[in-house]
Amino acid sequence: MQIEAEMMTPRSTADIVYERLYEEIVNLEILPGSKISEAEVGRRFGVSRQPVRDAFKRLGNLDLLEIRPQRATVVRRFSIDEIANTRFVRLSVELEVIEAACKNWTDANDEALQANLSEQRALLEAGETEAFHQLDYSFHKSICEMGGHPMAFETIDLCKRKVDRLCVLSLIHDQAAHDVLDDHTAIAKALANRSVAEARAVTRKHLSRLDDTISQIHKAHAEYFQ
């Protein structure tokens, strides 16, 4: 698969290779434990090994690849301990963000969040689940920005991406979409009420929904775990 046509954009060859491999890994088109080589990827995309090496390094920094000198590079398997730590970090950050947002909340913030929720409802009713999950992403990002901590979303996003790869193994995204919307609605209500206790409680509930699913995936797909 050649990538010359995509080079019309300012992105580098390494960017394009990275983005392609990232999507294939997180969508489990390349499964955990699979071996992957610079030479093979270079031939596949029709590029030299240097941009592939750069892409591998970036994927390794995201804990998606395990790069072993003089040995085969492999797609990282899931780790229950790492997932638990990731969930802990995200919850800690989100609780601090939601508390700060309650203290800084304005009517303009509420209007913006309600507009996002209206779009979420419309997309869910139309069955546009992929677009719905993009708004889920922007919902949490907006709260960070409105709460005065925009950089906190970088940590939340990193944690979310690590768990999202795991959840491709289940139907969690489609089955839980209505629950996600209900949680978002409750979060928006708590923020509108400027209630720290209410906002923290519903945030905990929202982020705990995946716990049972993660346990079930671990049992059903043990081969993809360390």
Legacy VTK file of the C-alpha trace (Angstrom):
# vtk DataFile Version 3.0
C-alpha trace
ASCII
DATASET POLYDATA
POINTS 226 float
0.000 0.000 0.000
1.779 3.131 -1.212
1.324 6.444 0.604
2.642 8.959 -1.958
-0.838 10.470 -2.503
-1.107 11.374 1.161
2.167 13.299 1.028
0.276 16.236 -0.534
-0.471 17.252 3.069
2.143 18.762 5.450
2.330 15.498 7.423
5.615 13.642 7.275
5.976 10.075 6.074
6.560 9.027 9.696
3.287 10.750 10.702
1.331 8.831 8.078
2.874 5.475 8.984
2.303 6.175 12.681
-1.348 7.118 12.155
-2.041 4.050 10.007
-0.400 1.650 12.462
-2.008 3.363 15.437
-5.499 2.851 13.987
-4.777 -0.777 13.117
-3.459 -1.520 16.611
-6.197 0.230 18.589
-8.900 -1.287 16.376
-7.286 -4.726 16.843
-6.676 -5.208 13.147
-3.196 -6.103 14.410
-3.760 -8.260 17.493
-1.915 -8.076 20.831
1.159 -10.324 20.765
1.609 -10.028 16.994
5.160 -9.609 15.713
5.817 -6.576 13.538
9.035 -5.553 11.762
10.384 -2.314 10.322
11.294 -4.047 7.065
7.850 -5.574 6.631
6.037 -2.292 7.357
8.424 -0.386 5.082
7.681 -2.751 2.186
3.959 -2.584 2.856
3.822 1.220 2.747
6.571 1.652 0.164
8.806 3.761 2.421
12.318 3.556 3.869
12.978 2.138 7.329
13.731 5.486 9.043
10.141 6.826 9.092
8.946 3.384 10.170
11.518 3.404 12.986
10.246 6.844 14.070
6.640 5.610 13.990
7.578 2.537 16.042
9.231 4.744 18.661
6.089 6.874 19.015
3.905 3.783 19.322
6.308 2.390 21.894
5.989 5.604 23.921
2.232 4.972 24.007
2.845 1.425 25.290
1.314 -0.006 22.125
4.521 -1.656 20.919
7.184 -3.538 22.844
10.450 -2.722 21.083
13.149 -5.249 21.950
16.671 -4.668 20.560
17.943 -7.613 18.540
14.563 -9.314 18.940
11.187 -9.009 17.224
9.009 -6.007 18.033
5.546 -7.083 19.195
2.202 -5.397 19.762
1.865 -5.107 23.518
-0.516 -7.438 25.280
-2.882 -5.990 27.847
-1.878 -5.873 31.496
-4.561 -6.005 34.182
-2.272 -4.128 36.578
-1.597 -1.380 34.035
-5.288 -1.110 33.191
-6.162 -0.788 36.888
-3.533 1.930 37.305
-4.767 3.731 34.194
-8.319 3.674 35.535
-7.133 4.998 38.901
-5.208 7.872 37.309
-8.090 8.877 35.065
-10.593 8.815 37.938
-8.287 10.917 40.126
-7.838 13.542 37.415
-11.521 13.625 36.428
-12.632 14.071 40.050
-10.316 17.056 40.472
-11.434 18.523 37.145
-15.136 18.146 37.922
-14.691 19.782 41.334
-12.846 22.732 39.805
-15.498 23.017 37.089
-18.281 23.189 39.705
-16.570 26.113 41.377
-16.012 27.969 38.083
-19.235 27.046 36.278
-21.152 29.699 34.355
-24.464 29.864 32.504
-22.522 30.101 29.229
-20.720 26.868 30.094
-24.057 25.194 30.774
-25.449 26.302 27.412
-22.411 24.938 25.579
-22.603 21.589 27.390
-26.343 21.317 26.733
-25.707 21.890 23.028
-23.223 19.014 23.080
-25.773 16.780 24.840
-28.453 17.647 22.272
-26.101 16.530 19.501
-25.324 13.333 21.409
-29.036 12.503 21.683
-29.624 13.173 17.979
-26.718 10.969 16.929
-27.767 8.166 19.251
-31.319 8.236 17.880
-29.900 8.129 14.346
-27.681 5.171 15.219
-24.504 7.144 14.487
-22.461 5.492 17.244
-19.009 6.472 15.947
-19.955 10.155 15.774
-21.609 9.798 19.188
-18.345 8.611 20.714
-16.525 11.577 19.206
-18.926 13.834 21.096
-18.301 11.760 24.231
-14.630 12.687 23.734
-15.387 16.396 23.273
-17.789 16.385 26.259
-14.992 15.477 28.676
-12.516 17.772 26.934
-14.929 20.705 27.212
-15.343 20.204 30.951
-11.557 20.341 31.381
-11.418 23.572 29.391
-14.408 25.136 31.142
-13.050 24.110 34.517
-9.809 25.956 33.848
-7.618 22.847 33.395
-7.380 22.225 29.629
-4.076 20.346 29.894
-5.667 17.788 32.226
-7.411 16.329 29.203
-4.071 15.156 27.815
-3.835 12.715 30.737
-7.496 11.732 30.468
-7.149 11.154 26.737
-4.084 8.941 27.152
-5.848 6.846 29.803
-9.002 6.618 27.702
-7.151 5.440 24.599
-5.444 2.624 26.483
-8.773 1.248 27.712
-10.578 1.883 24.415
-8.257 -0.591 22.663
-9.322 -3.258 25.117
-13.007 -2.518 24.688
-12.915 -3.223 20.961
-13.090 -6.869 22.084
-16.629 -6.362 23.348
-19.869 -4.738 22.264
-19.553 -2.242 25.096
-19.642 0.837 22.851
-23.029 0.067 21.307
-24.645 -1.537 24.333
-23.683 1.176 26.805
-24.281 4.254 24.663
-27.581 5.115 26.353
-25.993 4.690 29.782
-23.176 6.999 28.740
-25.678 9.641 27.636
-27.602 9.314 30.907
-24.355 9.791 32.839
-23.409 12.822 30.770
-26.830 14.328 31.394
-26.426 13.758 35.131
-22.948 15.297 35.090
-24.276 18.379 33.296
-27.071 18.687 35.854
-24.613 18.471 38.761
-22.434 21.145 37.180
-25.457 23.390 36.615
-26.318 22.959 40.310
-22.683 23.723 41.234
-22.867 20.621 43.443
-19.396 19.189 44.027
-20.694 16.128 45.905
-23.253 15.311 43.211
-20.747 15.848 40.390
-18.098 13.661 42.012
-20.608 10.876 42.703
-21.922 10.709 39.148
-18.379 10.915 37.741
-17.382 7.901 39.846
-20.427 6.012 38.596
-19.699 6.961 34.989
-16.084 5.790 35.075
-16.839 2.572 36.976
-19.158 1.196 34.279
-16.303 -0.549 32.470
-14.957 -2.469 35.460
-17.133 -5.571 35.055
-16.665 -5.520 31.285
-12.880 -5.451 31.606
-13.023 -8.467 33.921
-15.230 -10.362 31.451
-12.905 -9.546 28.532
-9.935 -10.800 30.544
-11.645 -14.145 31.079
-12.812 -14.487 27.482
-9.565 -13.391 25.788
-6.765 -14.429 28.141
-4.400 -14.894 25.187
-4.273 -11.119 24.665
-3.094 -10.429 28.222
0.325 -10.651 29.852
LINES 1 227
226 0 1 2 3 4 5 6 7 8 9 10 11 12 13 14 15 16 17 18 19 20 21 22 23 24 25 26 27 28 29 30 31 32 33 34 35 36 37 38 39 40 41 42 43 44 45 46 47 48 49 50 51 52 53 54 55 56 57 58 59 60 61 62 63 64 65 66 67 68 69 70 71 72 73 74 75 76 77 78 79 80 81 82 83 84 85 86 87 88 89 90 91 92 93 94 95 96 97 98 99 100 101 102 103 104 105 106 107 108 109 110 111 112 113 114 115 116 117 118 119 120 121 122 123 124 125 126 127 128 129 130 131 132 133 134 135 136 137 138 139 140 141 142 143 144 145 146 147 148 149 150 151 152 153 154 155 156 157 158 159 160 161 162 163 164 165 166 167 168 169 170 171 172 173 174 175 176 177 178 179 180 181 182 183 184 185 186 187 188 189 190 191 192 193 194 195 196 197 198 199 200 201 202 203 204 205 206 207 208 209 210 211 212 213 214 215 216 217 218 219 220 221 222 223 224 225
